[in-house]
């Protein structure tokens, strides 16, 4: 038996027109996809630049905070070093003075305060630097306050005041007496 399926036949001109419309629509969609891909890449690049800027800002901020922290510690050390010097001189004179029992406990308290102050300075990274007598004079570490004649020039003869170093930075050079040639 023959099947009697009634199919509508589309004229060839209409089919060609529809095919061209589909192809045009496909081209439009392909262009649209390309545009979206380009926009996506642009957004990705913008995000990468923004992320890089953020990382740079974060690193810059960290450097600034570290510098500020170092400057604060240095400023504090520079203000406290003269106080330590004065207290050290007071403690040295303790041995030259006869104290009554009440006054002696006060003097011992000053010694203890000086020890606590020096310990606190050590905790912020400030180290006392006392050069060895007979060691070579180095202008970056030492300040020559006077000079004496000797057989060997350029060595430390005496230490007048210790120097101070914060991390690897000289805050105050050691104040010394240096030898020179006769």
C-alpha positions as CSV (number, residue, x, y, z in Angstrom):
1,X,0.0,0.0,0.0
2,X,1.0,3.4,-0.8
3,X,1.1,5.9,2.0
4,X,-0.7,9.0,1.3
5,X,1.4,11.5,3.3
6,X,0.5,15.0,2.3
7,X,3.7,17.1,2.5
8,X,3.7,20.7,1.6
9,X,6.3,21.5,-0.7
10,X,8.2,24.7,-0.2
11,X,9.0,26.6,-3.3
12,X,12.7,26.7,-4.0
13,X,12.9,30.5,-3.8
14,X,11.5,30.6,-0.3
15,X,13.8,27.8,0.9
16,X,16.8,29.7,-0.4
17,X,15.6,32.8,1.2
18,X,15.1,31.0,4.6
19,X,18.5,29.4,4.3
20,X,20.1,32.8,3.6
21,X,18.3,34.3,6.6
22,X,19.6,31.4,8.8
23,X,23.1,31.9,7.5
24,X,22.8,35.7,8.2
25,X,21.5,35.0,11.7
26,X,24.3,32.5,12.3
27,X,26.9,35.1,11.2
28,X,25.2,37.7,13.5
29,X,25.4,35.3,16.4
30,X,29.0,34.4,15.6
31,X,29.9,38.1,15.6
32,X,28.0,38.6,18.8
33,X,29.9,35.6,20.3
34,X,33.2,37.2,19.1
35,X,32.2,40.5,20.7
36,X,31.3,38.9,24.0
37,X,34.6,37.0,23.9
38,X,36.5,40.2,23.3
39,X,34.7,41.9,26.1
40,X,35.4,38.9,28.4
41,X,39.1,39.1,27.6
42,X,39.1,42.9,28.2
43,X,37.4,42.4,31.6
44,X,39.8,39.6,32.5
45,X,42.8,41.9,31.6
46,X,41.2,44.7,33.6
47,X,40.8,42.3,36.6
48,X,44.5,41.2,36.2
49,X,45.7,44.8,36.2
50,X,43.5,45.6,39.2
51,X,44.9,42.6,41.0
52,X,48.4,43.6,40.2
53,X,47.8,47.1,41.3
54,X,46.3,45.8,44.5
55,X,49.4,43.6,45.1
56,X,51.7,46.6,44.4
57,X,49.7,48.8,46.8
58,X,49.8,46.1,49.4
59,X,53.6,45.7,49.0
60,X,54.1,49.5,49.0
61,X,52.0,49.8,52.1
62,X,54.0,47.1,53.8
63,X,57.2,48.8,52.9
64,X,55.9,52.1,54.3
65,X,54.7,50.5,57.5
66,X,58.1,48.9,57.9
67,X,59.9,52.2,57.3
68,X,57.6,54.0,59.7
69,X,58.2,51.3,62.3
70,X,61.9,51.6,61.9
71,X,61.8,55.4,62.1
72,X,59.7,55.2,65.2
73,X,62.1,52.9,66.9
74,X,65.1,55.0,65.8
75,X,63.4,58.2,67.1
76,X,62.6,56.5,70.4
77,X,66.2,55.2,70.7
78,X,67.7,58.6,69.9
79,X,65.6,60.2,72.7
80,X,66.4,57.5,75.3
81,X,70.2,57.2,74.7
82,X,71.1,60.4,76.4
83,X,69.0,59.3,79.4
84,X,70.8,56.0,79.5
85,X,74.1,58.0,79.4
86,X,73.1,60.2,82.2
87,X,71.9,57.3,84.4
88,X,75.1,55.4,83.6
89,X,77.2,58.4,84.8
90,X,75.1,58.6,87.9
91,X,75.6,54.9,88.6
92,X,79.4,55.2,88.0
93,X,79.5,58.0,90.6
94,X,77.7,55.7,93.1
95,X,81.0,54.1,93.9
96,X,82.7,57.4,94.6
97,X,80.0,58.6,97.1
98,X,79.4,57.2,100.6
99,X,75.7,56.7,101.1
100,X,73.7,56.2,104.3
101,X,71.6,53.1,104.4
102,X,68.4,54.8,103.2
103,X,70.3,56.6,100.4
104,X,72.0,53.4,99.3
105,X,68.7,51.6,98.6
106,X,67.7,54.7,96.5
107,X,71.0,54.4,94.6
108,X,70.5,50.7,94.1
109,X,67.0,51.5,92.8
110,X,68.6,53.8,90.1
111,X,70.9,50.9,89.1
112,X,67.9,48.6,88.8
113,X,66.0,51.2,86.7
114,X,69.0,51.6,84.4
115,X,69.1,47.8,84.0
116,X,65.4,47.7,83.1
117,X,65.8,50.6,80.7
118,X,68.7,48.9,78.9
119,X,66.7,45.6,78.8
120,X,63.7,47.4,77.2
121,X,66.0,49.0,74.6
122,X,67.4,45.6,73.8
123,X,63.8,44.3,73.2
124,X,63.2,47.0,70.6
125,X,66.5,45.9,68.9
126,X,68.8,48.6,70.2
127,X,72.2,47.1,71.1
128,X,75.0,48.8,73.0
129,X,78.3,48.7,71.1
130,X,81.5,48.9,73.1
131,X,84.6,48.5,70.9
132,X,87.6,46.6,72.2
133,X,90.6,48.7,73.2
134,X,93.3,48.1,70.6
135,X,90.9,47.3,67.8
136,X,91.1,49.3,64.5
137,X,89.3,52.6,64.3
138,X,86.4,52.6,61.9
139,X,84.7,55.9,61.1
140,X,81.3,54.2,60.4
141,X,81.3,52.7,63.9
142,X,83.4,55.1,66.0
143,X,83.7,58.8,66.6
144,X,87.1,60.0,67.5
145,X,86.8,62.6,70.3
146,X,90.6,62.9,70.8
147,X,93.9,61.6,69.5
148,X,97.0,60.5,71.3
149,X,100.5,59.7,70.1
150,X,101.4,56.0,69.9
151,X,103.6,53.5,68.1
152,X,100.6,51.9,66.2
153,X,98.3,54.5,64.6
154,X,94.6,54.2,64.0
155,X,93.6,52.0,66.9
156,X,91.3,52.6,69.8
157,X,93.1,53.7,72.9
158,X,90.1,54.3,75.2
159,X,86.3,54.2,75.0
160,X,84.6,57.4,76.3
161,X,80.9,56.4,75.5
162,X,79.5,53.3,74.0
163,X,77.8,53.4,70.6
164,X,74.3,52.1,69.8
165,X,73.1,50.0,66.9
166,X,69.5,49.5,65.9
167,X,69.2,46.3,63.8
168,X,72.1,47.0,61.4
169,X,71.9,50.8,61.6
170,X,74.4,52.8,63.7
171,X,72.3,55.2,65.8
172,X,75.2,56.7,67.6
173,X,78.9,55.8,67.0
174,X,81.1,54.8,69.9
175,X,83.0,57.8,71.2
176,X,86.6,56.9,71.5
177,X,90.2,58.1,71.8
178,X,92.3,57.1,68.8
179,X,96.1,56.7,68.4
180,X,98.1,58.5,65.8
181,X,101.8,58.2,64.7
182,X,104.4,59.9,66.9
